[in-house]
Amino acid sequence: MNNECCNNKKTVRSEDEKKIINNRLNRIEGQVKGIKNMVLDDRYCNDILIQLSAIESSIKSLSMHILENHLYSCITDSIEKKDTEVIDELMSLFKRFNK
């Protein structure tokens, strides 16, 4: 987590954090490519659906990771600066997550 974040709606992430996120995205990308191959190989629908569920879980996990970092860095920083508009932004995020 980085305390120098969210200036002008841009989040500055450490190289370690970028690496973590990028590795997880690469894993998700690999899962998607695997499903493409499964379709081309006429794999059983149930097997494809199980893999799609795994991708969905991976994306949700990554989303929660980014949200947690957002809360501890950007949101905290904004509240310390008395920027309460960030609460509206956060509420909008929670509404999207609950769809």
C-alpha positions in Angstrom: 0.0 0.0 0.0 1.2 3.4 -0.9 0.6 6.7 1.0 1.4 8.8 -2.1 -1.7 7.8 -3.9 -4.7 9.1 -5.7 -3.5 12.4 -7.0 -5.8 13.7 -9.7 -7.7 10.3 -9.8 -4.5 8.4 -10.4 -3.2 5.7 -8.0 0.6 5.5 -7.7 1.4 1.8 -6.9 4.7 0.4 -5.8 6.6 -1.9 -8.2 5.9 -4.8 -5.9 2.1 -4.1 -6.0 2.2 -3.8 -9.8 4.0 -7.1 -10.0 1.4 -8.8 -7.7 -1.5 -7.4 -9.8 0.2 -8.2 -13.1 1.0 -11.8 -12.1 -2.7 -12.3 -11.1 -3.9 -10.8 -14.4 -1.5 -13.1 -16.3 -2.9 -16.1 -14.5 -6.5 -15.0 -15.4 -5.4 -14.5 -19.0 -4.0 -18.0 -19.1 -7.3 -19.4 -17.7 -9.2 -17.6 -20.5 -6.8 -19.0 -23.1 -7.3 -22.4 -21.6 -11.1 -22.1 -22.0 -10.7 -21.0 -25.6 -8.8 -24.2 -26.2 -11.4 -26.3 -24.4 -14.1 -24.9 -26.8 -11.9 -25.6 -29.8 -11.4 -29.1 -28.6 -15.1 -29.6 -28.1 -14.7 -30.3 -24.3 -17.8 -31.1 -22.3 -19.9 -28.0 -21.3 -19.6 -28.9 -17.6 -15.8 -28.8 -17.7 -15.9 -25.4 -19.4 -18.4 -24.0 -16.9 -16.2 -25.2 -14.0 -13.3 -23.3 -15.5 -15.4 -20.2 -16.0 -16.4 -20.3 -12.4 -12.7 -20.5 -11.5 -12.0 -17.4 -13.6 -14.9 -15.6 -11.9 -13.4 -16.4 -8.5 -10.0 -15.2 -9.6 -11.4 -11.9 -10.8 -13.4 -11.4 -7.6 -10.3 -12.1 -5.5 -8.2 -9.6 -7.5 -11.0 -7.0 -7.2 -11.1 -7.5 -3.4 -7.3 -7.1 -3.3 -7.4 -3.8 -5.2 -10.4 -2.6 -3.2 -8.6 -3.3 0.1 -5.5 -1.4 -1.1 -7.8 1.4 -2.2 -9.4 1.6 1.2 -6.1 1.7 3.1 -4.5 4.2 0.8 -6.6 6.4 -1.4 -9.8 6.5 0.8 -7.8 7.0 4.0 -5.7 9.7 2.4 -8.8 11.5 1.2 -10.6 11.3 4.5 -7.5 12.7 6.3 -7.7 15.6 3.9 -11.3 16.1 4.8 -12.5 15.1 1.3 -15.8 13.6 2.1 -16.8 13.3 -1.6 -14.8 10.1 -1.6 -17.5 8.5 0.5 -19.9 8.9 -2.4 -17.3 7.3 -4.7 -16.9 4.4 -2.2 -20.7 3.9 -2.0 -20.9 3.7 -5.7 -18.2 1.0 -5.7 -20.0 -1.0 -3.1 -23.2 -0.9 -5.2 -21.3 -2.2 -8.2 -19.8 -5.0 -6.2 -23.2 -6.1 -5.0 -24.8 -6.5 -8.5 
